[in-house]
């Protein structure tokens, strides 16, 4: 039972850090173009064809 005194604040701190990281990613516009990244994988670049 004494371990809960240490584990609960650590769990709350880690959860808060995760929430802050998620909110930062929203404010820095990380989720704006989800379709573009998927299409860039499929499109062949011209530089890929010029390899010797």
C-alpha positions in Angstrom: 0.0 0.0 0.0 2.9 2.3 0.6 4.0 2.0 -3.0 0.8 3.8 -4.1 2.1 6.9 -2.4 4.8 6.9 -5.1 3.1 5.4 -8.0 0.0 7.6 -8.1 1.8 10.9 -8.5 4.2 9.4 -11.1 1.2 8.1 -13.1 -0.5 11.4 -12.9 2.6 13.3 -13.9 3.2 11.0 -16.9 -0.5 11.3 -18.0 -0.2 15.1 -17.7 3.0 15.1 -19.8 1.2 13.0 -22.5 -1.7 15.4 -22.5 0.6 18.4 -22.9 2.5 16.7 -25.8 -0.8 16.0 -27.5 -2.0 19.6 -27.0 1.3 20.9 -28.3 0.9 18.7 -31.5 -2.5 20.2 -32.0 -1.4 23.8 -31.7 1.7 23.2 -33.9 -0.6 21.9 -36.7 0.8 18.4 -36.9 -2.5 16.9 -38.0 -3.4 19.3 -40.8 -2.5 17.3 -43.9 -3.1 13.6 -43.2 -3.9 12.7 -46.9 -0.8 14.3 -48.3 1.7 12.1 -46.4 -0.1 9.0 -47.6 0.0 10.1 -51.3 3.7 11.1 -51.1 4.6 7.5 -50.3 2.8 6.3 -53.4 4.1 8.9 -55.9 7.4 8.1 -57.5 9.9 10.9 -57.5 12.1 11.8 -60.5 15.2 11.5 -58.4 14.4 7.8 -57.7 14.6 7.0 -61.5 18.0 8.5 -62.0 20.0 6.1 -59.8 23.0 4.5 -61.6 
